[in-house]
Amino acid sequence: MATFKQLVRFAVGDQTHYGELINTDGNKYTVQQFDGTPFDKLLLTDKTYTVTDVCYTSLATTLTQIS
């Protein structure tokens, strides 16, 4: 299960990730990366990135994986 306040999708190089939006400063966004997707399993990592583009998602704030 992953819990988040503001789930966003962002790119680093040619890789797209999901992450928790931590901070917004003008047109710069700091996000903490999740491994996985909302459709299988999200695991919060210790990786953070500052990016200039994010896509907001409209998913519920808690996702539970059903096995």
C-alpha positions in Angstrom: 0.0 0.0 0.0 1.2 3.5 -0.8 -0.2 6.6 0.7 0.5 10.0 -0.8 -0.8 13.6 -0.8 0.0 14.7 -4.3 0.8 11.9 -6.8 2.5 13.2 -9.9 4.0 11.7 -13.0 7.4 13.1 -14.2 10.3 12.3 -16.5 14.0 12.1 -15.9 15.8 11.7 -19.2 13.8 9.1 -21.2 12.3 7.4 -18.1 8.9 8.3 -16.7 8.2 7.8 -13.0 5.5 8.4 -10.4 6.3 10.5 -7.4 5.2 12.5 -4.4 5.2 16.3 -5.0 7.3 17.7 -2.2 7.8 21.3 -3.2 6.9 23.9 -5.9 9.2 26.9 -6.5 8.0 28.8 -9.5 8.3 26.4 -12.5 10.5 23.9 -10.6 9.0 20.9 -8.8 10.7 18.7 -6.2 9.4 15.2 -6.3 10.3 12.0 -4.4 10.2 9.0 -6.7 8.0 5.9 -6.3 9.1 2.6 -7.8 6.2 0.9 -9.7 2.9 2.2 -10.9 -0.5 2.9 -9.4 -1.8 -0.1 -11.3 0.6 -2.6 -9.7 2.5 -1.5 -6.7 4.0 1.8 -5.5 7.0 1.8 -3.2 8.5 5.1 -2.0 12.2 5.5 -2.7 14.8 7.9 -1.2 15.4 9.4 -4.7 14.4 13.0 -5.1 14.5 15.1 -8.3 13.9 18.7 -9.3 12.1 18.9 -12.6 10.3 21.6 -14.6 7.3 19.5 -15.8 4.9 17.3 -13.9 1.5 15.7 -14.7 -1.0 15.7 -11.8 -3.0 12.5 -11.4 -6.5 12.2 -10.1 -6.2 8.9 -8.2 -7.5 8.3 -4.7 -5.0 9.2 -1.9 -4.6 5.6 -0.8 -4.0 2.6 -3.1 -4.2 -0.9 -1.9 -2.8 -3.8 -4.0 -5.3 -6.7 -4.2 -3.7 -10.0 -4.6 
